[in-house]
Amino acid sequence: MSFSTLRRRRNRETIKEESAQSVDERDDSCPLLGDDDRPSSIVKPQRIRNVHVIDNGLVTPKRSFTQRIMGRKNRLIQRVLVACRLTEPSKDSTFKQVQMKIRTKIEQLTAIRTSLHDHSQSIVKLSTAIYCFADSLQDGPTNIARQIRDVALTFSDQVGESILAKIDLRVNEFERIDALIQSRAKLVLDVEYAKRTLAIEHQKGNVNRIAERKQALQTAQLECEKATRFITDHLKFLSPNQATDVLKLCQEVRSINSFTVEIAGTETQT
């Protein structure tokens, strides 16, 4: 066998060994350092195991990949069942949707209130300017200008007393329910915290602490149930009034249009 043939065989074996080593390092999620890369410390590198996360001061084991996948699958199945009306959504998801709708309504009602207020004030300013201009003329239509101003002031008073006051009342009710839902969310966190601390005390086996944690859990659950019933009762009272509020608002808008037509007709006569 020639020297070149032996050399090629040795090179192939060396390449195979290096490729096998690279494959082993690539499969390792935390590969060890090489001889040249190792620190000078005498401590041997070790792979990290049993990773824990800290949640509200409590050390809990990290969920595995399979557990996370199963949790996502269960949430997806629950959403599909709720969408198909085969099951009822949980109170947490229901209140979260209600809270989003309430905040949207608050923004809409606030925009309506701002527009109505600006509109009424602009009409008052316009009628006052017309009256001042007519009064400055020698033969100006002062009487007609005064009528325009009186109609504008009446319109502004009606907007403030009948429409804006009702909108403010409804916005305050929505804001109160939003605050109640926010408070209930904090109570839910208290219940979850009480459950975790009770589980830890069960692991430790401390009988006195277990009794205290059970009492704390029962108190937290009772407060959460009270808040849930209170919010549910308010939502039942609020839902039938929404259609009535829309009807009343449409009626008030018609009255605003009638005032606007009356002012326009008076200006035309001028």
C-alpha positions in Angstrom: 0.0 0.0 0.0 1.5 3.4 -1.0 2.1 6.3 1.3 -0.5 8.5 -0.5 -3.3 5.8 0.1 -2.5 5.6 3.8 -2.6 9.4 4.0 -6.0 9.7 2.3 -7.5 7.0 4.6 -6.2 8.8 7.7 -7.7 12.0 6.5 -11.2 10.4 5.9 -11.1 8.9 9.4 -10.2 12.3 10.9 -13.1 13.9 9.0 -15.6 11.3 10.2 -14.5 11.8 13.8 -14.8 15.6 13.6 -18.3 15.4 11.9 -19.5 13.0 14.6 -18.3 15.3 17.3 -20.0 18.3 15.6 -23.3 16.4 15.4 -23.1 15.5 19.1 -22.5 19.2 20.0 -25.3 20.3 17.7 -27.8 18.0 19.4 -26.9 19.2 22.8 -28.9 22.2 23.9 -26.1 23.3 26.3 -22.8 21.9 24.8 -19.7 21.7 26.9 -16.7 23.9 26.1 -13.7 22.6 24.4 -10.3 22.2 25.9 -9.2 25.6 24.6 -12.4 27.3 25.6 -12.7 26.0 29.1 -12.1 28.5 31.9 -9.2 28.1 34.2 -11.5 27.4 37.2 -11.4 23.9 38.7 -15.2 23.8 38.7 -16.4 21.4 36.0 -19.2 22.7 33.6 -22.6 21.2 34.4 -25.8 21.2 32.4 -28.6 23.2 34.1 -31.6 21.1 35.2 -34.9 21.7 37.0 -35.2 25.3 36.1 -37.6 27.2 38.4 -39.4 30.5 38.0 -40.4 32.9 40.7 -44.0 34.1 40.7 -45.1 36.5 43.4 -42.3 35.4 45.6 -43.2 31.7 45.1 -40.8 29.2 43.5 -42.7 27.0 41.1 -41.4 24.4 38.6 -41.2 25.5 35.0 -43.8 24.0 32.7 -42.5 21.5 30.1 -43.0 21.9 26.4 -45.7 19.3 26.4 -47.7 21.0 29.2 -47.6 24.3 27.4 -48.8 22.7 24.2 -51.7 21.0 26.0 -52.6 24.2 27.7 -52.8 26.0 24.4 -54.9 23.2 22.9 -57.4 23.2 25.8 -57.8 27.0 25.4 -58.4 26.7 21.7 -61.0 23.9 22.2 -62.7 26.1 24.8 -62.9 29.0 22.4 -64.3 26.8 19.6 -67.0 25.4 22.0 -68.0 28.9 23.1 -68.1 30.1 19.5 -70.4 27.2 18.6 -72.6 27.9 21.7 -71.9 24.4 23.0 -70.7 25.7 26.4 -70.8 28.9 28.4 -67.7 31.1 28.6 -66.1 31.6 32.0 -66.9 34.6 34.1 -63.4 36.0 33.6 -63.6 36.0 29.8 -67.2 37.3 29.9 -66.3 40.2 32.1 -63.2 41.0 30.0 -65.4 41.3 26.9 -67.9 43.4 28.8 -65.1 45.7 30.0 -63.9 46.2 26.4 -67.4 47.0 25.2 -68.0 49.4 28.1 -64.8 51.3 27.5 -65.7 51.6 23.8 -69.1 53.0 24.8 -67.5 55.5 27.1 -65.3 56.8 24.3 -68.3 57.0 22.0 -70.5 58.8 24.5 -67.7 61.2 25.4 -67.2 62.1 21.7 -71.0 62.7 21.4 -71.0 64.9 24.5 -68.1 66.9 23.3 -69.6 67.4 19.8 -73.0 68.5 21.2 -71.4 70.9 23.7 -69.3 72.5 21.0 -72.2 72.7 18.7 -74.5 74.4 21.2 -71.8 76.9 22.2 -71.0 77.7 18.6 -74.7 78.5 18.0 -74.8 80.8 21.0 -71.6 82.6 19.9 -73.0 83.0 16.3 -76.4 84.4 17.6 -74.6 86.8 20.0 -72.4 88.0 17.2 -75.4 88.6 14.9 -77.2 90.5 17.7 -74.2 92.7 18.4 -73.8 93.5 14.7 -77.5 94.2 14.2 -77.6 96.4 17.3 -74.7 98.5 16.0 -76.6 99.5 12.9 -79.0 102.4 12.9 -81.9 100.7 11.2 -80.7 97.2 11.9 -83.1 94.3 12.6 -82.5 94.3 16.3 -85.7 92.5 17.2 -85.1 89.6 14.8 -81.5 89.3 16.0 -82.7 89.2 19.6 -85.1 86.4 18.7 -82.2 84.4 17.1 -80.2 84.9 20.3 -83.1 83.8 22.5 -83.6 80.6 20.4 -79.9 79.8 20.6 -79.8 80.3 24.4 -82.9 78.1 24.8 -81.3 75.5 22.6 -78.1 75.6 24.6 -80.0 75.2 27.9 -82.0 72.2 26.6 -78.8 70.5 25.4 -77.2 71.0 28.8 -80.1 69.9 30.9 -81.7 67.1 28.9 -79.0 65.6 26.7 -75.6 66.2 28.3 -76.9 65.4 31.8 -78.2 62.0 30.6 -75.0 61.3 28.8 -72.9 62.1 31.9 -75.2 59.9 34.0 -74.7 56.9 31.6 -70.9 57.5 31.4 -70.7 57.5 35.2 -72.6 54.2 35.3 -70.2 52.6 32.7 -67.2 53.9 34.6 -68.5 52.4 37.8 -68.9 49.0 36.3 -65.5 49.2 34.7 -64.0 50.0 38.1 -65.9 47.0 39.6 -64.6 44.6 37.0 -61.1 45.9 37.6 -61.5 45.3 41.3 -62.8 41.8 40.7 -59.7 41.1 38.6 -57.5 41.9 41.6 -59.7 39.6 43.7 -59.2 36.8 41.2 -55.4 37.3 41.6 -55.8 37.1 45.4 -57.7 33.8 45.0 -54.9 32.3 42.8 -52.2 33.5 45.2 -54.1 31.9 48.1 -54.3 28.6 46.2 -50.6 28.6 45.5 -49.6 29.4 49.0 -52.0 26.6 50.3 -50.3 24.1 48.0 -46.9 25.1 49.2 -48.0 24.6 52.9 -49.4 21.2 52.0 -46.0 20.2 50.6 -44.3 21.5 53.8 -46.8 19.6 56.0 -47.3 22.5 58.5 -50.7 21.9 60.0 -51.1 25.3 61.5 -50.1 27.2 58.4 -52.4 24.9 56.3 -55.4 26.0 58.4 -54.5 29.7 58.1 -54.1 29.4 54.3 -57.4 27.5 54.0 -59.1 30.4 55.9 -57.4 32.9 53.6 -58.5 31.0 50.5 -62.1 30.8 51.7 -62.2 34.6 52.4 -60.7 35.4 49.0 -63.2 33.2 47.2 -66.1 34.7 49.2 -65.1 38.2 48.3 -64.6 37.2 44.6 -68.1 35.6 44.5 -69.7 38.7 46.0 -68.1 40.9 43.4 -69.2 38.5 40.6 -72.8 38.6 41.8 -72.7 42.4 42.2 -71.4 43.0 38.7 -73.9 40.4 37.2 -76.8 42.2 38.8 -75.6 45.6 37.5 -75.2 44.2 34.0 -78.8 42.8 34.1 -80.1 46.2 35.1 -78.0 48.1 32.6 -78.7 45.9 29.5 -82.5 46.6 29.0 -81.9 50.4 29.3 -79.4 50.6 26.4 -82.1 50.4 23.7 -84.2 53.0 25.5 -81.2 55.3 25.8 -80.6 55.1 22.1 -84.2 55.9 21.4 -84.1 58.9 23.7 -80.9 60.1 22.2 -82.5 60.0 18.7 -85.5 62.0 19.9 -83.2 64.6 21.4 -81.3 64.8 18.1 -84.6 65.4 16.3 -85.3 68.3 18.7 -81.9 69.7 18.0 -82.6 69.6 14.3 -85.9 71.4 14.9 -84.1 74.2 16.8 -81.5 74.4 14.0 -84.2 74.8 11.4 -85.9 77.4 13.5 -82.7 79.4 13.8 -82.0 79.1 10.0 -85.5 80.3 9.2 -85.1 83.3 11.4 -81.8 84.2 9.8 -83.4 83.9 6.4 -86.0 86.4 7.4 -83.2 88.7 8.5 
